[in-house]
Amino acid sequence: METLLSGISILLQWQVIVALLIGSIGGVIIGALPGVGAAVAIAILLPATFAFEPIVGLTLLLGIYGSSMYGGAIPAILINTPGTAVNALTTYDGYPMTKRGQGHRALSLAYSASFFGGVFAIICLMVLSPVLALVAPHFGSREIFLAALLGIILVVLAHRGQIFAAGMLAAFGIFLNSVGLEPVKYTRRFTFDQSWLASGIDLIVVVLGLFAISQAFLLLLEKNHAPGDTHVSGNIFAGLKELLGVKRVATVSSSIGVFMGMVPGTGEFTSQFLSYTYAQKTSKNPEKFGDGSPEGLVASEAANNAVPGAAMIPLLALGIPGEALTAMMLSVFYVHNVIPGPQLFENQMDFVLALYMALILLNVIVLVFLLFSTNLLLKIIQIPTRFLGVMILILAFVGVYSLRNSITDCAIAAGFGVFGLILKRLDLPIVPIILGMVLGGIMETKLRSAMARVKTPLDFIDRPIAAILFGLIVLILILHCRTLYFEFKNKLRPEPTMQPVDSDNPNQQG
Amino acid sequence: MIAKTLQDMFKRYRRPGDVVFAVLFLAFAVFLLSQLGDQTKVVKRTKWFAQPGLWPTIAIWCMVVFGFLHWLSSALSDRISGRWTEVGFWVRSFEYVAYFLIYVLVVPQLGYLLSTMLFAVFLTLRVGFRGANAIGIAALFGFVVTIVFRGFLQVKIPAGAVYEYLPDSVRAFALTYL
């Protein structure tokens, strides 16, 4: 009880409340702007949050992370353009509903499903907390090393059809993390006698380059586009009641979102994929999916909004981020010397509780804001994409330059901006680079400390959690090889009547 | 319907320029591999897991192996037209890299406020917005960004050298907030 009161007092600081309001409302607007997205906004704001208390900085970033998908549903439903990439599936059922004159109904359902998914995930997080507090202290160096290794493997394998690219980019991230003065033996690694490389390559500089600057370049160079003028009329509150009619779909989709959010590297896309498939297979009207099915809309929105809350579980309990946005948040913890992991639950439970409550409040603020301000938002999002590019480039400068006033950092960020632009144009994944950098650092430190107490290779997995993690890694690799084998066998079968989905653009291998 | 929906969501195509990127990345990885001996040191009386070269070695070998497989998959797929047009698009981004770096160099001289407003207006004109409204909005955006980040959030951006020439009454304010 004392911890709970302490958590409430942390949350009630005016700075936290302001951060929550700015983060959640700002996140909705950012999410609603096609071509921006939470990653860009978080990357830009990250260095500015270093000056705040950790709870203030994290609340601001969490606000953006948790609310951007709410906003992304608006253009997805009304103008068939997803605000964020994870709202793409929302267009399948949301836009047909708008075409039938049910835009208000679709929005209302999307908001309530998002709210349900978001709150469901936080409740799961709260229920799991005692378990996490119990299990987390059993994670020593070798367990955290194995969990990070599992994370890297999952991130690579999650990019189906692009595993080779994801593998090489994750390895590139690990390499980037190793550049500079090595912290134990103080030898230089890949500095090429350049003093500016001795201090290594900063994660924030890479993040800003790959996410923000690359997006700015892309928007500046591609054809200009501005979302059309649109307006929504009708009772936008009706969906709150209608959600009760599809509560089974909402609950199962949210559960899938929570599970997938906890697993590194999988996130929103896989949870949507599974939820949508489940909803369609169990629906009485499966033929309506893709043509304005409320169940499809609810499955998609509930699943993707359950992920942010769940993604905090491995971050808080083990200090292991599952995707790029939580990796960015990890740096806020590190800057303030708050080390997420087992000790956080033992020593700063009030801080953890304050974060949970902030997440619930965030969902309430966003829902209320959206129910009353959707038409206002529709006016704001009519910014031409090239002007958005100008705005992002100017804001990215603040992020990079304010780190340490280094022109070199700006040049490196610009270089990664071009690299990110190429990856985006080629549809290659950026996230493995960021996770490679973060998890690579964790693996290096933890392997060194774990091996000091290991005499034979079997000692490494002689503790139950280490053995389970090792077993999981082996199982996942075996299952993947098995899938590849069957796919390969199927390809060898002659199917003369079958045509590729798009014979001009065959899928990549791997 | 389900197959169509899921394929539309998750399919990944090769894009024009894919093989150029694959070759460049592989060449970079091979170059790093060739430098492994020079750029990392083997420390005596230190076990393998604490050797400074362990993680660069693992990372670079993975880059080479996966990079090779990625190149192979690109090379074995059907050729897609538009490769060099795409490379041209990548190269065009260097124009904005140049503008960005000039902006970075100008900020410590002209100060954050003036450089940001000028940069916003210049970029707005460059991307094709010529109306007075657009220029005004760009200048206003530059002004607001400066006030929010330097004035309120006090992010670390150096004051402009030109502020030294301002009258005493304004200089202290400009040095702190603009």
Chai-1 contact restraints between the chains, C-beta under 6 A:
chainA,res_idxA,chainB,res_idxB,connection_type,confidence,min_distance_angstrom,max_distance_angstrom,comment,restraint_id
A,A48,B,L153,contact,1.0,0.0,6.0,A-B,restraint_1
A,A48,B,V155,contact,1.0,0.0,6.0,A-B,restraint_2
A,G161,B,R12,contact,1.0,0.0,6.0,A-B,restraint_3
A,Q162,B,R12,contact,1.0,0.0,6.0,A-B,restraint_4
A,F164,B,F66,contact,1.0,0.0,6.0,A-B,restraint_5
A,F164,B,L69,contact,1.0,0.0,6.0,A-B,restraint_6
A,F164,B,H70,contact,1.0,0.0,6.0,A-B,restraint_7
A,A165,B,H70,contact,1.0,0.0,6.0,A-B,restraint_8
A,G167,B,F66,contact,1.0,0.0,6.0,A-B,restraint_9
A,M168,B,M63,contact,1.0,0.0,6.0,A-B,restraint_10
A,M168,B,F66,contact,1.0,0.0,6.0,A-B,restraint_11
A,M168,B,G67,contact,1.0,0.0,6.0,A-B,restraint_12
A,M168,B,H70,contact,1.0,0.0,6.0,A-B,restraint_13
A,A171,B,A59,contact,1.0,0.0,6.0,A-B,restraint_14
A,A171,B,C62,contact,1.0,0.0,6.0,A-B,restraint_15
A,A171,B,M63,contact,1.0,0.0,6.0,A-B,restraint_16
A,F172,B,M63,contact,1.0,0.0,6.0,A-B,restraint_17
A,I174,B,A59,contact,1.0,0.0,6.0,A-B,restraint_18
A,F175,B,A59,contact,1.0,0.0,6.0,A-B,restraint_19
A,S178,B,W55,contact,1.0,0.0,6.0,A-B,restraint_20
A,S178,B,P56,contact,1.0,0.0,6.0,A-B,restraint_21
A,E182,B,P52,contact,1.0,0.0,6.0,A-B,restraint_22
A,K185,B,V43,contact,1.0,0.0,6.0,A-B,restraint_23
A,K185,B,P52,contact,1.0,0.0,6.0,A-B,restraint_24
A,T187,B,K41,contact,1.0,0.0,6.0,A-B,restraint_25
A,T187,B,P52,contact,1.0,0.0,6.0,A-B,restraint_26
A,R189,B,T40,contact,1.0,0.0,6.0,A-B,restraint_27
A,R189,B,P52,contact,1.0,0.0,6.0,A-B,restraint_28
A,R189,B,P56,contact,1.0,0.0,6.0,A-B,restraint_29
A,F190,B,Q39,contact,1.0,0.0,6.0,A-B,restraint_30
A,F217,B,S93,contact,1.0,0.0,6.0,A-B,restraint_31
A,F217,B,Y96,contact,1.0,0.0,6.0,A-B,restraint_32
A,L220,B,Y96,contact,1.0,0.0,6.0,A-B,restraint_33
A,L220,B,V127,contact,1.0,0.0,6.0,A-B,restraint_34
A,L221,B,R92,contact,1.0,0.0,6.0,A-B,restraint_35
A,Q280,B,I2,contact,1.0,0.0,6.0,A-B,restraint_36
A,F289,B,M1,contact,1.0,0.0,6.0,A-B,restraint_37
A,G290,B,M1,contact,1.0,0.0,6.0,A-B,restraint_38
A,G290,B,T5,contact,1.0,0.0,6.0,A-B,restraint_39
A,R386,B,V127,contact,1.0,0.0,6.0,A-B,restraint_40
A,V390,B,L123,contact,1.0,0.0,6.0,A-B,restraint_41
A,V390,B,T124,contact,1.0,0.0,6.0,A-B,restraint_42
A,I394,B,A120,contact,1.0,0.0,6.0,A-B,restraint_43
A,I394,B,V145,contact,1.0,0.0,6.0,A-B,restraint_44
A,V398,B,F149,contact,1.0,0.0,6.0,A-B,restraint_45
A,S402,B,V155,contact,1.0,0.0,6.0,A-B,restraint_46
A,S402,B,K156,contact,1.0,0.0,6.0,A-B,restraint_47
A,S402,B,I157,contact,1.0,0.0,6.0,A-B,restraint_48
A,N405,B,P158,contact,1.0,0.0,6.0,A-B,restraint_49
A,I407,B,V104,contact,1.0,0.0,6.0,A-B,restraint_50
A,C410,B,V104,contact,1.0,0.0,6.0,A-B,restraint_51
A,A414,B,V97,contact,1.0,0.0,6.0,A-B,restraint_52
A,A414,B,F100,contact,1.0,0.0,6.0,A-B,restraint_53
A,V418,B,S93,contact,1.0,0.0,6.0,A-B,restraint_54
A,L421,B,S93,contact,1.0,0.0,6.0,A-B,restraint_55
A,I422,B,F21,contact,1.0,0.0,6.0,A-B,restraint_56
A,I422,B,W90,contact,1.0,0.0,6.0,A-B,restraint_57
A,L426,B,R15,contact,1.0,0.0,6.0,A-B,restraint_58
A,L426,B,D18,contact,1.0,0.0,6.0,A-B,restraint_59
A,L426,B,F21,contact,1.0,0.0,6.0,A-B,restraint_60
A,D427,B,R12,contact,1.0,0.0,6.0,A-B,restraint_61
A,D427,B,R15,contact,1.0,0.0,6.0,A-B,restraint_62
A,E444,B,W55,contact,1.0,0.0,6.0,A-B,restraint_63
A,L447,B,F49,contact,1.0,0.0,6.0,A-B,restraint_64
A,R448,B,F49,contact,1.0,0.0,6.0,A-B,restraint_65
A,R448,B,A50,contact,1.0,0.0,6.0,A-B,restraint_66
A,M451,B,F49,contact,1.0,0.0,6.0,A-B,restraint_67
A,V501,B,Q7,contact,1.0,0.0,6.0,A-B,restraint_68
A,N505,B,Y13,contact,1.0,0.0,6.0,A-B,restraint_69
A,P506,B,S77,contact,1.0,0.0,6.0,A-B,restraint_70
A,P506,B,D78,contact,1.0,0.0,6.0,A-B,restraint_71
A,Q508,B,R12,contact,1.0,0.0,6.0,A-B,restraint_72
A,Q508,B,R14,contact,1.0,0.0,6.0,A-B,restraint_73
A,Q508,B,S73,contact,1.0,0.0,6.0,A-B,restraint_74
A,Q509,B,S73,contact,1.0,0.0,6.0,A-B,restraint_75
A,G510,B,S73,contact,1.0,0.0,6.0,A-B,restraint_76
